[in-house]
Amino acid sequence: MRFPPFIIPILALAGGIAVAAGLDRAATTSADRVPVAHVSPTLPSNTPSRAAQSSRNRASGEQSQMLRPALKRPPTALSHGEAPYSSTSPHWPWIRTMVTDFRTGYVSSASQRSTERSWAAAHFDFVMGGDAQQYKSLNPSIRVIPYALDWAVIQPGEQKSTGLATSYYGDMQQWYAAHPQFRLEQAFLHLAGSEASPATRLQFTSWGSKRWAINPGDSGARAYAEDRIRRFSANSDGVFFDGHASGDIGKALGKTPLAEYPDRQVYQRDLVEYLHDIAQAIAPKIVMINTAEYMKPFDYSMVKAAGAVHLERMNNPLNASMPERWRWVDTLLAQNVLVELVPLNSWAEANSAHGVFATYSRGNYTSAAERLKMFELASYYLVVPSSPDHLFLDLENAWKVPYDQVWLNAQEYDVGHPTGARHVIETGRDSTNNGFSIWAREFDHALILARPSGSWRVKDFDDSTAVSVPLPNGESLRPLHGDGTLGSPVTSVTLRNSEAMILVR
C-alpha cells in the first residue's frame, strides 16, 4: 500500500515543532540514532518528516537576516586526501543531498530557527518547502521549491491554509474575472450528461478535504496555472506538485463518466501536455512532481513532461522490488530527469521494533535505524551516475526532531565516483531457504554491496537470514559506519535480508 499524497497542512505549534496532521511520530532519542559530528562548533541544526502523507505550508515570511556560518569541512570527509567540502552547494563532489522542510517555519524560537536553517543550508543542496529567502541568504547556490497542488482545487470551506500554493479557488475566481476571454466553468471536469455548472463538477475527497478536478485541456486552466505558479514561486527555484502519481489521479477520477473526457487516455494525454506547458512557462525554474512508487507509462510521461520527480517511498530496503526500482531510476536519469530518491521510514520507525521492524536487527551496525539508512545510502550509490547532479538523496521522512539529529555522517565520506555498473556477484539461498542476490558496484574508493529483500513473503530480517559474502578478488576492505568512521579490514562480510555495506579501500 502506497503512502498517500500529502494533505494540506494542519500544523500544530507544539514545543515550537510543526507536526503534520496524522503524522505525529515518536521522537528519536539519542539512543536511537547514530552520533552526529557537527560541521563546526558554531554550526546550527535542522530537521524534516515524512512525505506524501502530510501537506505543507511554506515557511513563514520572517525576514530576519542570518549570517552565513564560516564552515569547515566535516571531519568524516577527511579520507582520500583533501576531498573538498564546500559551504555552498553542492557540498560534496560525490553526492547531492535534499530535504523536505516542513519544520523550521513552525519552530517558535527565532534563535533555534536560525540555528536549524544554518545547519540545513550547510548540509543540503536542495530543499522542498522552507523559506527560500532565508536559505539563500545562508547558501546562495542552494535550490528551494515550495510545496503546491495543481490538478485539483480545494473547495471553499475545506481549505486548511490561505497560501496561494495550495488554497487558490478565490484567487482563481478573481483571475477569471480579470480575463473574460476565458470561462471559469470550463476549467473543471463535469459529470457526463449534465450541464456544466458548479453542482455538476467532478468532486472527490482527498485527505479530508473536498476537491474539484481541473480540466487540463482547457486553455484558461493552463493560463491560470502558469500565472499562479509564477506568482508564488517568484523567489524560489521552481515548484513541487504533490499527489501526481497515476494511482492518485486514477483514484480521484474513479470510473465516473466525464463530459469532457469519455476517453481517459485523452485526459492523460492532456494532463501530460498541461505539465509540459507549465514547465516551459516557468523555465529555467523546475517543476517537480510526486509520483511516489508508481512506475506506469502515465507516470513516465508526466515525469518527462515535468522534468523532475520526487520518488516518495521508493528507496525502501524492505521492499522486494528494489532491483526494479533501481532500473526505474536508471530510466528516468537517462532522460535527463532530476530525481529525488526518498525513503519510506524514519529513524524512529526503524528503531521501534514494531510491525515490519519486529525482526529488523541492528546487523552490522549500532542500531536498526543505522542499518536501514546505510542501505538507503548504498541504494543511492548503486544508481548514481558518474555526475550526481541529477540524483538527490533524501534520507529522513519525519519532521519531529532537528535534522542534525537524524543526519547520516556516512554521506560525507568520500567514496569517489562509480567506475562501473551495478551487477549481481552472488546468488543463493540462506538458512531459511529463501533466495537472495548480492548486488555490487565499484567506486573510486569503495565497493558497494547490497542484499535486497528476496521475496514479498519473507518478513524475517534477523541473523537467521545471514549469509557470508567473500569480497571480490580477495580484497581486504574497511566497512564504513553510519557515523562516518571505518572498521577494521575484512575479506568477507555477513549480509542479512535487506542489508547493505559500503567497504572502503
DAFEN-V394984 format. One record per pair of residues at least 24 apart in sequence whose ideal C-beta (glycine too) atoms are under 6 Angstrom apart, sorted by sequence separation. I is the first residue (numbers start at 1). J is the second residue. D is the distance in Angstrom with one decimal. If there is no record, write none. Layout:
i = (I;I)
j = (J;J)
d = (D;D)
This chain:
i = (188;189;434;468;469;479;480;99;418;43;101;189;315;468;469;477;478;23;97;102;188;275;279;416;417;97;98;99;100;101;187;279;309;315;316;415;416;466;477;96;100;101;272;276;416;23;268;272;275;308;309;310;311;312;415;466;23;187;275;304;311;313;386;415;438;465;39;40;186;432;465;187;272;295;343;377;432;20;187;303;39;90;373;430;461;89;461;430;461;37;182;318;37;341;382;451;453;60;215;244;453;6;9;56;59;244;245;5;7;8;9;238;244;245;247;6;7;9;66;204;237;238;239;240;241;242;246;451;3;4;6;51;69;175;245;3;89;246;450;48;71;88;158;346;48;89;158;222;226;246;333;338;339;340;341;342;346;449;48;88;89;217;225;229;246;216;329;340;343;448;48;154;155;216;222;226;317;47;326;446;447;154;326;333;46;216;317;446;152;153;347;382;445;152;315;151;315;192;192;382;165;192;381;413;164;189;190;45;46;68;378;410;44;45;46;59;189;413;44;59;378;410;412;46;56;44;45;46;408;409;410;44;409;43;43;39;18;18;18;58;146;16;56;145;148;150;16;144;145;13;16;144;145;147;148;143;145;11;145;359;360;361;133;359;132;359;57;132;58;374;128;370;378;378;375;322;320;363;318;320;320;363;10;8;9;8;8;318;317;7;6;5;5;52;98;5;52;51;126;120;119;116;2;2;51;96;95;98;99;96;97;98;103;102;3;33;32;95;28;32;28;94;26;25;83;76;79;80;77;79;34;76;76;77;74;51;50;48;50;49;49;48;47;47;46;47;45;46;45;80;36;36;37;25;27;28;33;27;25;76;34;35;34)
j = (212;213;458;492;493;503;504;124;443;69;127;215;341;494;495;503;504;50;124;129;215;302;306;443;444;125;126;127;128;129;215;307;337;343;344;443;444;494;505;125;129;130;301;305;445;53;298;302;305;338;339;340;341;342;445;496;54;218;306;335;342;344;417;446;469;496;71;72;218;464;497;220;305;328;376;410;465;54;221;337;74;125;408;465;496;125;497;467;498;75;220;356;76;380;422;495;497;105;260;289;498;52;55;102;105;290;291;52;54;55;56;285;291;292;294;54;55;57;114;252;285;286;287;288;289;290;294;499;52;53;55;100;118;224;294;53;139;296;500;99;122;139;209;397;100;141;210;274;278;298;385;390;391;392;393;394;398;501;101;141;142;270;278;282;299;270;383;394;397;502;103;209;210;271;277;281;372;103;382;502;503;211;383;390;104;274;375;504;211;212;406;441;505;213;376;214;379;257;258;448;232;259;448;480;232;258;259;115;116;138;448;480;115;116;117;130;260;484;116;131;450;482;484;119;129;118;119;120;482;483;484;119;484;119;122;122;102;103;106;146;236;107;147;236;239;241;108;236;237;106;109;237;238;240;241;237;239;106;240;460;461;462;235;461;235;462;161;236;163;482;240;482;500;502;500;452;453;496;453;455;456;499;160;160;161;161;166;498;498;207;242;242;243;292;340;248;312;312;392;403;404;402;292;293;342;388;388;392;394;392;393;394;399;399;313;347;347;411;347;351;348;415;348;348;414;409;413;414;412;414;370;412;413;414;412;397;397;396;398;398;399;399;401;402;402;403;402;403;404;445;404;407;409;398;400;401;406;401;400;484;482;483;483)
d = (5.3;4.5;5.0;5.5;5.4;5.8;5.4;4.8;5.5;5.4;5.1;5.3;4.8;5.7;5.6;3.7;4.9;5.6;4.8;5.0;5.8;5.7;5.6;4.8;5.6;5.3;4.0;5.8;4.8;4.4;5.7;5.4;6.0;4.8;4.4;4.6;2.5;5.0;5.9;5.0;5.6;3.4;4.7;4.0;4.3;5.6;5.2;5.7;4.1;3.9;5.7;4.8;5.7;4.8;5.4;4.9;4.7;5.2;4.9;5.7;5.5;4.3;5.5;4.0;5.5;4.9;5.6;4.9;4.9;5.6;3.9;5.5;4.8;4.9;5.3;5.9;5.7;2.7;4.0;5.7;5.2;5.1;4.9;5.0;6.0;3.9;4.9;5.1;5.2;5.5;3.0;5.8;5.9;5.8;4.6;4.4;5.8;4.6;5.4;3.8;4.6;5.5;4.7;4.6;3.2;5.4;4.5;5.4;5.9;4.2;5.5;3.9;5.7;4.7;5.2;5.6;4.3;4.1;4.8;4.5;5.7;3.6;5.8;4.8;4.8;5.0;4.9;5.6;4.4;5.6;4.3;5.6;5.3;5.3;4.1;5.3;5.9;4.7;3.8;5.1;5.4;5.3;4.1;5.3;4.7;4.5;5.0;5.7;5.7;4.3;5.8;5.1;5.2;4.6;5.6;4.7;3.5;5.0;5.5;4.6;4.9;3.9;5.9;5.8;5.0;4.4;4.6;5.8;5.3;5.7;5.5;5.1;4.7;4.4;5.3;4.1;5.9;5.7;5.9;5.5;4.6;5.4;5.1;5.8;5.9;3.8;3.9;5.0;4.3;5.0;4.8;5.3;5.5;5.2;5.0;5.1;5.4;3.7;5.8;6.0;4.9;4.9;4.7;5.7;4.5;5.4;4.4;5.9;3.5;5.1;5.2;5.4;3.2;5.3;5.9;5.0;5.6;5.4;5.8;3.5;4.9;5.3;5.8;4.8;4.9;3.8;4.0;3.5;5.5;5.1;5.4;4.0;3.6;5.8;6.0;5.5;6.0;5.3;3.2;4.9;5.6;4.6;3.6;5.4;5.2;4.7;3.4;5.2;5.5;5.9;5.7;5.9;4.6;5.3;5.8;4.3;5.7;5.5;5.0;5.1;4.5;4.6;5.9;5.0;5.0;4.6;5.5;4.3;6.0;5.6;5.0;4.0;3.7;5.8;4.1;4.0;4.7;5.1;5.7;5.6;4.8;5.1;5.3;4.3;5.7;5.6;5.4;5.4;4.7;3.1;4.3;5.3;3.1;5.8;5.3;5.1;4.4;4.5;5.3;5.6;5.1;5.4;5.5;5.2;5.5;4.8;5.7;3.8;6.0;4.7;5.7;4.8;4.3;5.2;4.9;5.4;6.0;5.8;4.9;4.4;4.5;5.7;4.7;5.6;3.7;4.6;5.9;5.3;4.4;4.7;4.9;4.3;5.6;5.8;4.5;5.7;4.1;5.8;5.3;3.8;2.7;4.3;5.0;4.1;5.6;3.5;4.4;4.0;3.3;5.0;5.5;5.5;5.5;4.7;5.6;5.1;6.0;5.9;5.0;2.7;3.9;4.9;5.0)
